[in-house]
């Protein structure tokens, strides 16, 4: 694999190979085993043009854990504030000798452009509304660990699907792994077309009893969502996970959220912190899964 721009078009075998490597690293970390220094002598550059906590830190820790040198680019303190273009920034970073560029950007095609300009592997860490491939891999790993397998699971993706790059990556890959998806939310936050052929519903309560996974998304106001919607309190009443809705779930159903969470809107404390929640497992799996992605991104050149 030369970088990771998208999960679209990947086969079941390719996806499972990445998950297998991520699971191997997860087990090694849990056991306190010495990690292979497969990226020793390599340089990984993280360039995040949008704010991030979980994604950026886990990529940087993943790179360091495999022995790489990490360069961290911060737009606010860089020459972009002096008018340097995105293209020149990418060319500058790669000219310094980076081996992999990990990129987050508000432009949907930023990762594609960077890969074309830089000629080094680029890993998409979230671009515009388009995709967030490593989050989907992390979530698949988390579910595989919890349930022992993925085939036949039913997941409801709830909330701002229209503006969610996580949802798009899920739609691109999770059905390939055997997960049945349903999109749930207010009509204004659901896609207007359905090229994936999945079930779409505006009524969360009607779906809860059939779902194994309730995957909650926040309303992405920074991408224009929220106009024409009811108040946050009204949204929470109709689509938020609370104690009443938790009681409607199947006994083994779980709650997931890619973060950051808005407590009291998408979910309350009983859902976020309860025994059904896999949120912290998702966070913990970020490092080993991104170790697998970084190693695979330059594996052909190792």
Secondary structure by P-SEA (a helix, b strand, c coil): cccccccccccaaaaaaaaaaaaaaaaaaaaccccccccccbbbbbbbcccccaaaaaaaaaaaaabbbbbbbbcccccccccccaaaaaaaaaaaccccccccccccaaaaaaaaccccbbbbccccccccaaaaaaaaaaaaaacccccbbbbbbcccccccaaaaaaaacccccbbbbbbbccccccccccccbbbbbccccccccccccbbbbccccccccccccccaaaaaacccccaaaaaacccccccccccccccccccccccccccccaaaaaaaaaaaaaaaaaaaaccccc
